[in-house]
Amino acid sequence: MNDVLNKEVKFLKGVGPVKAELFNKELQIFTYKDLINYYPYKYIDKSKFYNISDISTNLIHIQLKGKIISATETGEKYKKRYNALFTDGTGFIELVWFKGIKWIKESIVLQKEYIVYGKPIIFNNKYSIAHPEIEELEKYDSKINSSLEPAYNTTEKMKNGFLNSKTILKIQQNLLKTIYNDIWETLPAYLVEKHNLLNLKNALLNIHFPKDAETLKKAEYRLKFDELFYIQLKLLRIKKVRTQKYNGFVFSKIGNSFNKFFKTNLQFELTEAQKRVIKEIRKDFNSGKQMNRLLQGDVGSGKTLVALMTMLIAIDNGFQTAIMAPTEILANQHFVVISEFLKGIDVKIAILTGSSKSKARKQLHNDLENGEIDILIGTHALIEDKVIFKKLGYVVIDEQHRFGVAQRAKMWAKNINPPHILVMTATPIPRTLAMTLYGDLDVSVIDQLPPGRKNIKTLHKFDSQRLPLFKFLKDEIAKGRQIYIVYPLISESETLDYKYLEDGLESIIRAFPQEQYGISVVHGKMKAEEKDKAMQFFVKGITKIMVATTVIEVGVNVPNASVMVIESAERFGLSQLHQLRGRVGRGAEQSYCVLMTGNKLSKDARKRIETMVRSSDGFEISEVDLKLRGPGALDGTQQSGMPIELKIANIAKDGQIIEYVRTIAEKILDNDPQLAESFNAILKNELIEKNKEKLTWNNIS
């Protein structure tokens, strides 16, 4: 990398140590490179100069060129104002300041030419501009000028420290003058020419100070191309290196466990989608290469069954298997479901969680090391160093976005050769996001629900319709069904006007007496054993209503539950609403999801509610969610930030570019897997630089 770009921003003219500290703390800008890659969020069109004679109040903003011919200060103490009469030869307009008068007074020179920009208003039958932007024509002509003036995002702390958008603009001008000749190209000449891209110097100049709207488009495209191309190149190269470096265990045999399960224990026909995914996994098992596959499928689509059947193939070939789940509830559910599935089949299953007792753990560790356990189901406890397998060949990671990179890497290290990996998610991921977050994985999709499942009816009700809702819930309970009622908060919030569990519980108990209906309460502040006990009461049908927060989003399977009521549904994102809705509709009866909201809804909240009522397609819902909220809020990434930080590209809007650059990266790596050719030296060097940056989810699957 160019050393000039590595300089700290405090050394740049106009910055200094105080502003540098604000850049560091508020925007994580430390170097010249960080600053030049801090792009404007919008542009103000200053392409036109108006004549004063042409001004009308229809114009939102105007830009004028002329002279100040007179100036006066009026008023007393706190009611002072400064008036300047400005002319361009076609008419006159008054410029008015109520603040910063001392500075304006000292800086304005009569009869000097200025550029003035602001909003025209009529006051006392005369046009005026309050607090206009004003700049000497001489200084304006000496700058890097653009008809589209950039505007930069700032924070309150930055503004208080005199580092607003205008100041950043001036600093960017100084930076470009300083580094322009030191900007090195990041793409090989053949790519720049073949794809008709601006060179990097011109792209950076025109993203900050566009020559015109057309050149701005070209600059944006070049920088998006760069950003997305290197993400895809990095992911595809990881995938290539992995397939070359690691031989995969070959599971060629279909043996007794699989055959007995398929012929005797499987009580229903697999969907075509399940059959297709099992074939894709079997192909990986026989390839001699280590499998890394992402399995996407809506709630209830049968992912666990696919995982189990492919685990039986690994077991029939003499290997141990494991399922890692993010919560004890989900781990226990897997243990119960899989034990039930495998009744009468000679497969040893064990479970290991944080709640496992010491004595049981010791026995489990011995059995695991001796190869007596075929399937180990557990939580993060599986990655502990003392958990040693005799011959681990296949790992299934459920709801994988809830695990960090280091945690998944430890599962790799449980064998000399890494086991095959299947990561599963019930949160459908839009295609472009999947390519960007999981571009080094092969992707399988279960896009069918098992036959006989009825679509869940989704209804939108306002808070004022609560009494009819309670009657409906009583009718459902009378039919023998069970109900979920989910709240966004446990306690009242000072800042958020949302329904909360503690208050809601009181009105529910009044409407549904405990002795008659039975109510389970589950939330995040409860101890694990309390939560488990409350959930077990609901699972066994002892309680008819579960009042909960989103802790039940993943992991509770109650086929008898037919209604999901979501309070303050406007508070939730689409993916979370879809996950919650998936808790019902697991039996043969008609199920319902009721979205309760206040009367006042924002535009985005209304769109989310309308989408939920209209569609049950998880992939369609995830696409809408991506467009509404952006990638950082999807798939559980909100808590830790977007794993790949995009400075200019937008996954929701730039899907075509992502697909385009991926095909380019694939062709380059097909022809030159090691990037050893001299014309690809730039690519290799850039990847080395980018690999020094923050580790992302994608490095380890």
C-alpha angles and dihedrals in degrees: 000000000000109000093218090063089053093061116117114255093236088075093059119102110260096022115074127164099301097052090038089059090052090050089049098048102034103037105014089240109151107149141038087256092055090050097048087051092053098100130199116261093212143358130232112219108235096158094117133065113203129210114235088231089062097051119126132172088244088076113093094200134002135196120211137184119207148087138296105232101179140007135191137180118219138176132040135277108311094012098057122137133183119218125193125184111222127191136180095185094265097074146319134274131181121235113205133194126185096173134040089026095151092056093044092048092052096045102045118091118194118239091016117128116250141179110228127193129181150097116301118223134173116242122170089353091301131104116246140166119217116215096349123191105251132187135170111256090228093058091042091056093050094054132083094266128196131186086222108058114209122235119202129204113246137172132238091254090053093049090049088052092053092255103125131147092277092053092048088051091055091045091051089052091053090046095051091049089050100046106023095106091044097057108115123207114254098196129061115258091245091060094046091050099039094050095039094238128167112249113256095253092056092041092055093043092051097043088060099031110017118203088212141330093277094053090047089057090051092048092050091048093050093050093045090048090052095048097045095039093057092047090054094042090051094048095045092047091051088052093048094046091048094050090048096044102043125054112208125226110258114231099188099150126087101199146174100294094053095041094047092048093047095046101036114018103036102090099183142041117269115240118249088249092055091049091050093051093048088053091050091051092046089052089055091048090056098042097083088233126108110260122230107174134165114213115200123188138147121256108286096016093121105257093144091055091051089049092049095048092050090046089056088056089055091048092050087056092055100262135124122235137202140198118204116198128184097232138035089237092058093042091052091047091053090049093052095044095045093044088053092048092050099047110145094014119113097239119126113222126188136176129216123186138147088271095057110120121243096245093050090046092054092052091045092052091052093047091047094051091047091052094244094126116074100180123029115190119191154123129254085313087084092070095058112121093238091060099094125174124205094216116355111186108159135030126190116198113197123207084003098186088074092067125077127231094255092051093054092044089059090060088056089055094057089090136033089241112041113253123240110274128214115182116193132198132180090196105091109228120211112247095247092049092047090052090051101041099032102021092133092059130080109239129221124183130200100203099170133075120222114271117268095035111130121218112257111246109230119204131186115216131174123229089254089065095062098113094057087046092056090050090051091050091050090051091052092048089049087058088057097260130134131228138218120204112187128193128194093221137035096208137022115284124216092211104034123065096209135129112264132204101239093055095039092051092062093056091043092053089049091052095038110034111218095231092054102039109016118224128214117201121202129174141146097263093062122097115258094249091050091051092047092049093050091047093048090053088055095043090052092048094244089124121041100199129048115199108193150144121239092290084101092057090101128026113026117108113184111155090189093061107100106168131056114189113191114196118210087009089176086070093066132077119240096253091052092048089051092049091050092048088054090067088078130047093060096121133056095263126094110269132200138206115201117197110203117197142162119258095254112071129174118235092257093046091051090050091051093050092046091050092051093049092048103040140043093177106115093202094052089047092050091051091053090046091052091053093046101042108018127235097290092071098047132091096011094299095120093086095056102026127250107317090220110044111217116199099187112355120089117209092204093054105026101058093126092054091048092053091043096051091044091059089048091050091047092053092048092051093044089057098036111018094174094041085233097144114104092236089059095049091105090056092051093048093047091051090051089052093047092048088061088062126088116313112249134201090261099069092074125028 
